Amino acid sequence: MASKMRRAFTLVELLVVIAIIGVLVGLLLPAVQAARESARRSSCQNNLKQIGLGLHNYHDSFDAFPIGAATAPAGGWGVSWWMRILPYIDESAVFNRITFSGANTGWTCCGSAEGAANGAVMQTATIKSAACPSSPLEKKRDTGGGLTTITQYHGISGATDGDGFTNASDGLSNCCGCCGGQQATGKLAGTGALVVGRTVGFKDMKDGSSNVIAVGEASNFIWSALPTAGGKQNVPVNGAHGIMMGNPNATTVEAAGPGAMFDRPFNLTTVRYSPNAPAINDNASWPGVGDNYGTNNPLSSAHTGGVLILIADGQARFLNDNVTMLTLRQLCTRNDGGTPAPY
């Protein structure tokens, strides 16, 4: 009886099959990665929508958005706008543990017993809408007294002059009176939706709430340190003291005037540069930019081609990197009287 010969793959056939599989994987992988990034971007956009709901619900209660960066009741560093909207973004459990009275309530490291107590809260708190899932930045950071939550969405306090745009005479001051370097060459505006020392309501937005950016992403590295033995090191610039920190100045930009020197307002930015401004290896040519903390740090995002923003009327939109600086400055200002170009 003749034995049946078993059919098997030849080496050439096997190599062809492997090559075909490799080609298919190469074709499908970018599509899978794109789908994942699309989902992450949608989640990031939903974060901004949630923040928008929080700001609007706060406005319903107090007829204004919260103070962008406040002074503590007993002096020193108060809290940021983030702390005030916590009950309106399903974070009442965190809000109810925070101490708002006393000195240096927003300085979670070293300023006071109240600040240290708040720091202990932030070490264990997870604020879901504070982080973009596409971001490579850390969600918590040791700010000197232990880990604290870092936000990747900053309030817009206005814009600097330039590109055909000029603030009102009392709309821009100097910043920042701390820490030297590029931070000391910054400019602080008080003409945005979330500002130092005062509340801003829809009634103050003479340009209309649909023409004012309230919040923007600060969710990617924008500065690389000079080369070290281990190569270049990415430096996070999205909030050296965490989500809670505000400002210690017991005045506003308008009241202080253009010659005043303010301390750094955390969790805010005064827009001076285009979104995702080119990576900075040595930031000597970028006044107002710094890791601790530059008041003119640009909006930044891990999303390709632009950043996500929250409009004061509650819309979450995508802002292209190639937006003109005139349009961007107008969008960051609540009462400049201009009509921003489409973006």
Residue, then its C-alpha position, 0 to 999 in steps of 0.5 A: m500500500a502506497s504511503k500518502m505524502r503529507r503536504a507542508f509549507t515550503l520555506v519560501e511559502l512561509l517567508v511569503v506569508i510572514a511578509i504579507i502579515g508584516v505588510l498588513v500590520g504595517l498598514l493597520l498599525p497607523a490606523v489603530q494608532a489614529a483611532r486611539e488618538s481620536a478617542r483620546r482627543s474626544s476624551c480631552q474635549n469632553n474634559l473641557k466640556q465638563i470644565g465649561l459646565g463647571l464654570h457655567n454652573y458656578h456663574d449661575s450661582f455667583d453671577a461670575f466665573p471664579i477668581g482666576a488666581a486668588t489671594a488667601p484670606a489671611g494673606g499669601w498664596g490663595v487658591s486657583w479657579w480650579m478649587r472653586i469649580l470642584p463642586y460643579i464638576d462632580e468633585s465635591a468630596v475633594f472640595n469638602r476637604i479643602t481649607f479655604s480660610g487662613a494664610n497661604t491656603g494654595w501653597t501646598c508645600c511650605g507656606s502655612a498649616e492650612g496649606a500643608a493640610n490642603g497639600a495632604v488632600m491633593q496627595t490623595a485626590t484624583i481630579k478626573s477632568a484635570a488631565c488629557p489622556s494624550s498628554p505625556l506629562e505627569k498627573k501628579r508632581d512633588t512640589g516640595g511637600g509631597l505629590t500634588t495634582i497637576t492640571q493640564y488645562h490653564g485659564i486664559s487671563g488675556a494676551t500681550d500686545g503685538d501683531g496689531f493688537t493693543n491692550a487697554s492702558d490698564g490691562l497689562s502689568n509686569c511679571c514676575g517678581c520671583c525666581g529670576g530668569q525668564q519668568a521676570t521678563g513676563k507680562l500679565a494681562g487682566t483682560g481675559a475670562l479668568v484673571v488675578g484678583r477679580t471675578v469676570g462675568f458674561k456681562d464683562m465680556k463685551d465681545g460676547s462669550s462666543n468670542v472669548i477663550a476661557v481655558g486652554e490646554a497646557s498638556n505637552f512639553i514645550w521646553s527641553a533643558l540644555p544637553t546633559a550627560g544623559g541627553k536632553q531632558n524634557v522639562p514640564v512647564n504646566g504648573a510647578h506648584g500644582i492645581m491648587m495654587g493661585n496668587p498672593n497679590a491683593t490687587t488686580v492688574e487694572a488697579a495696579g497699573p502697567g508699571a506694577m510687578f506681580d508675583r506669578p499667577f499659577n494655573l493661568t497664562t497670558v498668551r504671548y506665543s503661538p500654540n505649540a510654539p517651537a521646542i525651546n532648547d534654551n529659552a533665553s529668547w522666550p521672555g516670560v517662559g519658564d518651568n517655575y512658572g512662566t506666566n507666558n508659557p504657550l498653550s501646548s498639546a500632544h494632539t497633532g496640529g493644534v490645541l483644544i480650547l474652551i470658549a466662554d460660552g461652553q464650546a470645546r473647540f480645536l485651535n489650529d497651530n497656524v492661527t494668526m497671533l492677531t486672531l489669537r490675542q483677540l480671542c483671549t481678550r474679553n473686551d478688545g472690540g475686535t471681531p476675530a477672524p475664523y479659526 
